[in-house]
């Protein structure tokens, strides 16, 4: 993942929000990290020529190994109790309950989620 692109995008959003700020508005910029709990889920692996693998998957996260888990938030709160926000999350998962038929299973590029919010 190109982290310079992410930081440039977030910086541009700060300037965009900041350019229209009126005295009755407040801007919050947050950069977060931490440990993640992954809820067990059903995993089905289908491969041509092989038997389908099904299991209740248990995952771990290596939150502080590169690339780390992170969450950027940019919020604009107004005095009328409404708010607008942009949130960018990156999260990766590793299967912990492997067996001989699935020795190594990783979602290392993880989930990269960009969301816009209105409150």
N, C-alpha and C positions, 0 to 999 in steps of 0.2 A: 504494500500500500504506500502511496506517495503522501507522506506526512506533510510535506511542504504545501501540497494542494489543500489539505484539510485546514492547516493553519491560515493560509491565504484566504480561503473561503470564510472562515470564522472571523478573521480580521475585517474582511469586506462587509460582513453582516453587521459587525459592531459599528462601522462607519455609516452604514445605511441607516441603522436604528438611531445613531447619534446625530445624524444630519437633520432629523425631523423632531428632535426632542424638544418638548415645551417644558416650562417650569413645573407643570403638574404631572410629569412622568418620571419614572425611575427605571434605570437599566441595571440588570444584574448579569454578570458574566461569571460562570462557574466552570471549573475544571475539576472533575472528580475521578477517583480510582478506588479500588478496594477489593475485598474478597467477594466471590460470587458463590451462591448456592444454586446448583442445577437440580431441578425437579426430575426424578426418574421418568422415563418415557418409553413408549414402545418403539423398538428398532426393528426394521425389516430390511435385510440386505438381499437383493436379487442379482444374480450373476448368470449370464448365459452359460449353460452347460454344467451348472452346479446347483445343488439343493438350496432352497431359500432358507436363510438364517433368520430366526425370530427370537427376540429376547426382550426382557425388561431392562433397558439400558440405564446404567449409572454413569454419570459424567463428573469429571473434575475440571477445574479451570486453573491455569497457571497464570494467575492474574498479574504477577509482577515480572514475568519473563517476556522478552521481546517477541512479538509486539504485545504490549501490556493491555489490560482492560482499561478503557477510559470512557468518559461521558462528558461531553461539552454541552453546556446550556447557555443560551442567550435569551433573556426575557425582558420584555418591556411592559412594565406595570403602569396603569393609568389611575388617576384619582377616582374615576367612576367605578373602581373595583374590577375592571376588565384587564386582561393581560394577553399578550401575544408572545410566542416563544419559538425557538428553533433548538432542537436537541439532536445530538449526533453521538451514537453509542457504537463501540466496537467490543465484541465479546467472542471468545473462542472456547471450544469444548474438546475434551479428550475422553474417550470411552475407557472406563476403569475396570469393568468386569469383562475382560477379554477371555476368549477360550482358544483352543487349537484351531478352530475354523475362522476366527477373526482375531488375529494376534495383535494387530495395530490398527486403530481406527481413530482418526482425528478430524476435527473441523477446525483446522488451524487458521485458515483465512477468516474463519468465524462469521459472525453476523455483523454487518455494518448497516446501521439503521439511521436514517435521517427522518425526523418527524417535525411537523409544524403544529403548534398548539394554539388554541384560542380558549381563554377561560373567561 
